[in-house]
């Protein structure tokens, strides 16, 4: 097991796969601090979202969900709830637990996914410590129909042996020791310029409306998108259009779906991991992201020479919002790694979002 406390690195995840602690996973789906979870052939159309009762397996719930088998290769319809069994099941050691977050590519398609685990009455929670059981995922396409081939990664699992999320004291120490934030032009942002804070160990990031393309808005056409077609298979104009910025302001319409970007570029040292956290009502009524995990080494460069990288945001307003540049738009929290990963994010080859300035659509678009 890990020598210290925090999020478990790639080396430990690989050991878990080889030893059978994690069953059904492939080594190629291991990241610096996370494991991709993949859909199986078993998919059902169900009558609503749900959570299992404590000790209750998902399989025994299926009859009361009016579960009907969904044909492989058939599109998942908008605003219809589906339940898919994941290929991965786990038998965790007594001191290990986990949480899940959607993959970036699912979030950027407005595909709402939530992992449910046998006997756990919470979403995206692999708890308590020592959990043993099967994993499933609730899938709801929100903007356009989706085809998901078996084996497609839809969520990520991060495992822990202790909660090491930063408190405010930890964050201030890290800001003194590391350069975590940069401007879009690569200039370090001093702590004194972080003007909006909740003093809870998180960093509030702001909106960038000054990029060449400041953001994208879903245009409402119900074109079907097939994940199985791979990278750069679709013309983004069939799904999205650039947002309009007038005199420095943009209108985000209630119920719309937007791909935006943070102004700040974030650097995550290899000894830390990060997670997007929900914005509260003091910032407005909106959801700022679907995907949430940021791996160690994001924006760090091969050996610390990086100048950070902005985060792409999947934003859904619940009220009409007039926003401007530097509008508070997202929040991140850091946590400690139990050990350094063997390979951090910026040292990997072929990462889909390693080169990123301004808002970036999902990898399926040209």
MONOR-V991601 format. One record per backbone hydrogen bond with DSSP energy under -0.5 kcal/mol. NH is the residue of the N-H (numbers start at 1). CO is the residue of the C=O. If there is no record, write none. Layout:
NH,CO
NH,CO
//
This chain:
7,336
8,159
10,32
12,9
13,9
14,10
15,11
16,12
17,13
18,14
19,15
20,16
20,17
21,16
22,16
23,21
23,89
29,26
30,27
31,34
35,157
36,29
37,155
39,152
40,85
43,41
44,83
45,68
46,44
46,81
47,65
52,120
55,119
56,53
61,57
61,58
62,58
64,61
65,61
65,62
66,63
67,62
68,45
70,43
74,71
76,146
77,75
79,141
80,77
81,46
82,139
83,44
84,137
85,42
86,135
87,38
89,23
90,133
91,21
92,131
96,93
97,160
98,126
99,158
100,124
101,156
102,290
103,154
107,103
108,104
109,106
110,107
111,106
112,110
112,140
113,111
114,138
116,136
118,134
119,56
120,117
121,119
122,120
124,115
125,122
126,98
127,125
130,93
130,96
131,96
131,128
133,90
135,88
136,116
137,84
138,114
139,82
140,112
141,77
142,110
146,76
147,225
148,146
149,147
151,39
152,149
154,37
155,37
156,101
157,35
158,99
160,97
161,6
164,162
166,334
171,167
172,168
173,169
174,170
175,171
176,172
177,173
178,174
180,178
182,265
183,187
186,183
189,181
190,188
193,190
194,191
195,193
197,195
203,332
204,196
205,203
205,330
207,327
208,261
209,207
214,212
216,259
217,241
218,257
219,239
223,221
225,145
227,147
227,225
229,226
230,227
232,363
233,230
233,364
234,364
236,234
238,235
239,236
240,236
241,217
243,215
246,244
246,249
247,245
249,246
250,323
252,250
252,321
253,251
255,317
256,253
258,315
259,216
260,258
260,313
262,311
263,206
265,182
266,264
266,309
267,180
268,298
269,267
272,269
273,335
274,294
275,333
276,292
277,331
283,280
284,281
286,284
287,316
292,102
294,274
297,268
298,295
300,297
301,297
306,300
308,299
309,266
310,356
313,260
314,288
315,258
315,313
316,287
318,285
321,252
323,250
323,321
325,248
326,207
327,324
329,205
330,205
331,277
332,203
333,275
334,201
335,273
336,164
337,271
338,7
339,7
341,270
345,296
346,297
347,344
348,344
348,345
354,351
356,354
359,213
365,362
366,234
//
